[in-house]
Amino acid sequence: MSGQNRYDVVVLGAGPAGSSAAEYASKGGVKVALVERKEKTGYPVRCGEAMGIKGINNIGFDVDPGWIMNRIKKACLISPNGTHITYTKMADSYVVNREIMDADLVKRAVNAGTDYFPNSPVLSVKQIEKQLYECRCPDKTFTAPCIIIADGVESRLARDLGWNTVCELEDIDCCAFCRIDCDIEQDTCYFIIGSQITPAGYLWIFPREKGQINIGLGLLGSHSSPGKAKTLLLDYINKHYPHASISNLHCGGDPAGQYLLPLVKNGAMVVGDAARQVASLTGGGINYALFAGKTAGTVAAEAFQNNTFNMSHLNKYESIWKKGYGKQQLRSYALKSILLKEVNDKFLNGIASSLVKKPSSKLSLLNIFFKVFLHKPGALLKTYLLFR
């Protein structure tokens, strides 16, 4: 054991949320350690690598041009009977290389003054004094009055500190992901729905670079069984891309519920997937993670003033989250809950048949919304109340 390493803030996990938290805490002038269990961040990639440009701009986050592999301008929804609905008014999005991006986010934190410790799995974390935590790794121990937990959807460390990290089956997506060699329209992402593809979920296709796509499938845990997501994904690939070369195939869970509460407890904060901070309807979470990390790191640094640590100041992070992305997430979750009760293949095919008659240039989210709920006034009212 190399002895104790004393810091002001220790961040546990170097994904986008953790690295951003470490960077902004360091920029705030406090002593920060970023502790990562893996030797290499950003792998395996457990997402489609897409991030909305508008959302990134709104949180003031700088995207390095070297991360960008493609720019998406259109979305195509494929209904259960194969009807294609192309939406051309979607907000532009990037498809990024997460391996490069995650590594660069760590570099940003280090350049801001963070001490980085890769290949350092945290064996235990506990509060040893009122304002002091101990984080033990196999060959070193870290202590700090403030810790930021960013260890992913499993979030064992948050559980060790008393958070209830158990996700209901309706609130977690069982997912399978891979890359395949294939040419599709470079500016269009695809979403395929229907019970024959995946029950209570969807399959997505994002063009990564010329000749390669990200493809993945998710289904709610309540409709899953061991290996089902992988089987459904490979069945789709074998049917539609029988000669494609498959790489980076892996499986994982994706939170799809409400964010964890509280987000702050006794000098500890949770961010990113560990806090279930995602768009509940789609499972997308990069923008959410970056916002949460930036906010938590900034607030953590502010809590250290005049050589004292004001633990209660950390609650500002939860307050900021609730007013911003938190409100979006709760709306997304409520909308998901409504759709699960109201939607089936017959209904989706009817909506697609109606929408396909309208030129794509005239499609808007508003008229899609009203088409979906036109014949379900109860659901329409519930959804309207969410966005008042």
C-alpha positions in Angstrom: 0.0 0.0 0.0 1.5 3.3 -1.1 -0.2 5.3 1.7 -3.0 7.8 1.6 -3.4 10.5 -1.0 -5.2 13.5 0.4 -7.4 15.6 -2.0 -10.2 18.1 -1.9 -12.3 16.2 -4.4 -12.0 12.6 -5.6 -13.9 11.7 -8.8 -14.6 8.0 -9.2 -14.9 7.1 -12.9 -13.4 8.7 -16.0 -16.3 8.6 -18.4 -17.7 11.9 -19.8 -19.5 12.8 -16.6 -16.5 12.0 -14.3 -13.8 13.6 -16.5 -15.9 16.8 -16.9 -16.5 17.0 -13.2 -12.7 16.6 -12.6 -11.9 19.3 -15.2 -14.3 21.9 -13.8 -13.4 21.2 -10.2 -9.8 21.7 -11.0 -10.5 24.9 -12.9 -12.2 26.1 -9.7 -8.8 25.9 -7.9 -9.2 22.7 -5.7 -7.0 19.7 -5.6 -8.6 16.9 -7.6 -8.0 13.2 -8.2 -9.7 11.3 -11.1 -9.7 7.5 -10.4 -10.6 5.1 -13.2 -10.8 1.3 -12.9 -9.9 0.6 -16.5 -6.5 1.2 -18.2 -8.2 2.8 -21.2 -11.3 5.0 -21.2 -14.0 5.0 -23.9 -14.0 1.3 -24.6 -16.2 -0.6 -25.1 -18.4 2.1 -26.6 -21.8 1.5 -25.1 -23.8 4.1 -27.1 -24.5 5.2 -30.7 -21.9 8.0 -30.3 -24.4 10.6 -31.3 -24.8 14.0 -29.5 -27.1 16.9 -30.3 -25.3 20.0 -31.4 -27.9 22.4 -29.9 -27.7 20.7 -26.5 -23.9 20.9 -26.5 -23.9 24.6 -27.4 -26.5 25.3 -24.6 -24.2 24.0 -21.9 -21.2 25.8 -23.3 -19.2 22.7 -24.1 -16.4 22.8 -26.7 -16.5 19.9 -29.1 -13.0 19.1 -30.6 -13.3 18.8 -34.4 -11.0 15.7 -34.1 -13.9 13.9 -32.4 -16.4 14.4 -35.2 -16.8 11.5 -37.6 -20.1 12.5 -39.2 -22.9 15.1 -39.0 -26.5 14.0 -39.0 -29.2 16.2 -40.4 -32.2 13.8 -41.0 -33.9 11.0 -39.2 -35.8 8.1 -40.7 -38.4 6.2 -38.7 -39.3 2.7 -40.1 -42.6 1.4 -38.9 -43.4 -2.2 -38.2 -44.8 -2.8 -41.7 -41.7 -1.1 -43.3 -43.1 2.3 -44.1 -40.3 4.9 -44.1 -41.0 8.4 -42.5 -38.1 10.8 -43.1 -37.9 13.9 -40.9 -35.7 16.6 -42.3 -36.2 19.3 -39.7 -34.4 17.6 -36.8 -31.7 19.5 -35.0 -28.2 18.7 -36.3 -26.2 16.1 -34.4 -22.7 14.8 -34.4 -21.5 11.2 -34.5 -18.3 11.3 -32.5 -15.5 8.8 -31.9 -16.0 8.1 -28.2 -12.6 6.4 -27.7 -10.9 9.6 -28.9 -13.4 11.9 -27.1 -13.2 10.1 -23.7 -9.4 10.1 -23.8 -9.4 13.8 -24.7 -11.8 14.6 -21.8 -9.3 13.0 -19.4 -6.5 15.1 -21.0 -8.6 18.2 -20.5 -9.0 17.4 -16.8 -5.2 16.7 -16.5 -4.4 19.9 -18.2 -6.6 21.8 -15.8 -4.6 20.3 -12.9 -6.3 17.0 -12.1 -4.1 14.0 -11.0 -5.2 11.0 -13.0 -5.0 7.4 -11.8 -6.0 4.8 -14.4 -6.1 1.1 -13.8 -7.2 1.8 -10.2 -10.4 -0.1 -9.4 -12.0 1.2 -6.2 -12.5 -1.7 -3.8 -14.4 0.3 -1.2 -15.6 3.8 -0.3 -16.8 4.9 3.1 -17.2 8.0 5.2 -14.6 7.8 7.9 -15.3 11.2 9.5 -18.1 13.8 9.2 -16.2 15.6 6.4 -13.9 12.9 5.1 -14.2 10.0 2.7 -11.8 7.1 2.2 -11.6 5.4 -1.3 -9.5 2.3 -1.3 -7.8 0.8 -4.4 -5.6 -2.3 -4.5 -2.3 -0.3 -4.2 -3.4 3.1 -2.9 -5.9 5.0 -0.8 -7.5 8.4 -1.5 -9.2 10.6 1.1 -11.2 13.8 0.5 -14.1 15.7 2.1 -15.9 15.6 -1.3 -16.3 12.7 -3.7 -18.1 12.6 -7.1 -19.4 9.1 -8.1 -19.4 8.4 -11.8 -18.9 4.7 -12.0 -21.6 3.9 -14.5 -25.1 2.4 -14.5 -24.2 -0.4 -12.1 -23.1 2.3 -9.5 -21.8 -0.1 -6.9 -20.1 2.8 -5.1 -23.3 4.8 -4.7 -24.9 1.7 -3.4 -22.1 1.3 -0.8 -22.9 4.7 0.5 -26.6 4.0 1.0 -28.2 5.0 -2.3 -30.9 2.7 -3.7 -29.4 2.0 -7.1 -31.8 -0.8 -8.1 -33.5 -0.1 -11.4 -37.0 -1.4 -12.0 -37.2 -3.6 -15.1 -39.4 -1.0 -16.8 -36.6 1.6 -16.2 -33.6 -0.1 -17.7 -32.9 -1.0 -21.4 -31.1 -4.2 -22.2 -28.9 -3.3 -25.2 -26.6 -4.9 -27.7 -24.3 -2.8 -29.9 -21.8 -3.3 -32.7 -20.3 -1.8 -35.8 -20.7 -3.2 -39.3 -19.2 -2.4 -42.7 -22.0 -0.9 -44.7 -22.8 2.1 -46.8 -25.9 4.1 -46.0 -26.8 7.8 -46.4 -24.2 9.7 -44.4 -26.5 12.4 -43.1 -29.4 10.2 -41.9 -30.0 8.2 -38.7 -32.5 5.4 -38.7 -34.9 4.1 -36.0 -36.7 0.9 -36.6 -39.7 -0.1 -34.4 -42.1 -2.9 -34.1 -42.6 -6.1 -32.0 -40.9 -8.2 -34.7 -37.7 -6.2 -34.3 -37.8 -5.6 -30.6 -40.6 -5.5 -28.0 -40.8 -2.3 -26.0 -37.8 -0.7 -27.6 -36.2 0.1 -30.9 -33.2 -0.6 -33.2 -31.0 2.3 -34.3 -28.5 2.8 -37.1 -26.1 5.8 -37.1 -23.6 6.3 -40.0 -20.2 6.5 -38.3 -17.8 7.1 -41.2 -17.9 6.2 -44.9 -18.5 2.5 -45.1 -19.2 1.9 -41.4 -22.2 2.2 -39.2 -23.1 1.9 -35.5 -26.1 -0.3 -35.0 -27.7 -1.3 -31.8 -30.9 -2.5 -30.2 -32.5 -2.0 -26.9 -35.5 -3.5 -25.1 -36.9 -2.8 -21.7 -35.8 -5.2 -19.0 -39.5 -6.2 -18.4 -39.5 -7.7 -21.9 -36.0 -9.2 -21.9 -34.3 -12.4 -21.0 -30.6 -13.4 -21.0 -29.0 -12.8 -24.4 -32.3 -11.7 -26.1 -31.0 -8.2 -27.2 -27.9 -9.8 -28.8 -30.0 -12.4 -30.6 -32.5 -9.9 -31.9 -29.7 -7.6 -33.1 -27.8 -10.4 -34.9 -31.0 -11.6 -36.5 -31.6 -8.2 -37.9 -28.1 -7.8 -39.2 -28.1 -11.3 -40.8 -31.4 -10.5 -42.6 -30.6 -7.0 -43.8 -26.8 -7.0 -44.0 -25.9 -10.7 -44.5 -22.4 -10.0 -45.9 -21.4 -7.3 -43.4 -18.4 -7.7 -41.2 -19.3 -7.3 -37.5 -16.9 -5.7 -35.0 -17.1 -4.3 -31.4 -20.0 -6.5 -30.5 -20.9 -6.1 -26.8 -23.9 -5.9 -24.5 -24.8 -3.7 -21.6 -27.5 -1.9 -19.6 -28.8 1.6 -20.2 -30.9 3.5 -17.6 -34.2 4.6 -18.9 -36.1 5.9 -15.9 -36.0 8.9 -13.6 -32.8 10.3 -12.2 -31.5 9.2 -8.8 -32.6 11.0 -5.7 -31.0 12.6 -3.8 -28.1 13.5 -6.1 -26.2 14.8 -3.1 -25.6 13.1 0.2 -23.2 14.0 3.0 -20.4 15.4 0.8 -20.9 12.8 -2.0 -22.5 13.5 -5.4 -23.6 11.1 -8.2 -23.3 12.0 -11.9 -24.0 10.5 -15.3 -25.2 7.0 -15.7 -24.5 6.4 -12.0 -27.3 8.9 -11.4 -29.4 7.6 -14.3 -29.2 11.0 -16.0 -30.4 10.1 -19.5 -33.2 10.9 -21.9 -35.6 8.3 -20.6 -37.4 7.9 -23.9 -34.3 7.3 -26.1 -31.6 6.3 -23.6 -29.3 9.0 -25.0 -27.1 10.5 -22.3 -23.8 12.1 -23.5 -25.2 15.7 -23.3 -26.8 14.9 -19.9 -23.5 13.5 -18.6 -21.4 16.5 -19.7 -23.9 18.9 -18.1 -24.1 17.0 -14.9 -20.3 16.6 -14.7 -19.6 20.3 -15.4 -22.2 21.4 -12.9 -21.1 19.0 -10.1 -17.4 19.9 -10.6 -18.1 23.6 -10.6 -20.3 23.4 -7.5 -17.7 21.2 -5.7 -15.0 23.8 -6.2 -17.3 26.6 -5.0 -17.8 24.7 -1.7 -14.2 25.3 -0.7 -13.8 28.8 0.4 -11.3 30.4 2.9 -9.8 27.0 3.7 -13.1 25.5 4.7 -15.5 23.1 3.1 -19.2 24.0 3.1 -20.9 20.7 2.6 -24.4 22.1 2.2 -23.3 24.1 -0.8 -23.2 20.9 -2.8 -27.0 20.9 -2.8 -26.7 23.6 -5.5 -25.8 20.9 -8.0 -29.1 19.1 -7.5 -31.0 22.3 -7.7 -29.4 23.3 -11.0 -30.0 19.8 -12.4 -33.7 19.8 -11.5 -34.3 23.2 -13.2 -32.5 22.2 -16.5 -31.9 18.7 -17.8 -33.8 17.2 -14.8 -37.0 18.7 -16.0 -36.4 17.4 -19.5 -35.8 13.9 -18.2 -38.9 13.8 -16.1 -41.0 14.8 -19.2 -39.2 12.2 -21.2 -39.9 9.6 -18.6 -43.6 10.5 -18.4 -44.0 10.5 -22.2 -42.3 7.0 -22.3 -44.8 5.7 -19.7 -47.7 7.0 -21.7 -46.5 5.5 -25.0 -45.9 2.1 -23.5 -49.5 1.9 -22.5 -51.0 3.4 -25.7 -48.8 2.1 -28.6 -48.8 -1.2 -30.6 -47.8 -2.3 -34.1 -51.3 -1.6 -35.6 -51.3 1.8 -34.2 -47.8 2.7 -35.3 -48.5 1.4 -38.9 -51.6 3.6 -39.0 -49.7 6.7 -38.0 -46.9 5.9 -40.5 -49.5 5.4 -43.3 -50.9 8.8 -42.5 -47.6 10.6 -42.2 -46.0 9.2 -45.3 -48.5 11.1 -47.4 -47.1 14.4 -46.2 -43.9 15.7 -47.9 -40.9 15.3 -45.6 -40.2 19.1 -45.9 -43.5 19.8 -44.3 -43.2 17.3 -41.4 -42.7 18.9 -38.0 -42.5 17.5 -34.5 -45.8 19.2 -33.8 -47.8 17.5 -36.5 -46.2 14.1 -35.8 -47.1 14.6 -32.1 -50.8 15.3 -33.0 -50.9 12.4 -35.4 -49.7 10.1 -32.7 -52.3 11.2 -30.1 -55.2 12.4 -32.3 -57.3 9.4 -31.6 -56.2 9.0 -28.0 -57.5 12.2 -26.3 -56.6 10.9 -22.8 -53.0 10.4 -23.7 -53.0 13.8 -25.6 -54.2 15.6 -22.4 -51.6 13.9 -20.2 -48.8 14.8 -22.7 -50.0 18.4 -23.0 -49.9 18.8 -19.3 -46.2 17.7 -19.3 -45.2 20.6 -21.5 -47.3 23.4 -20.1 
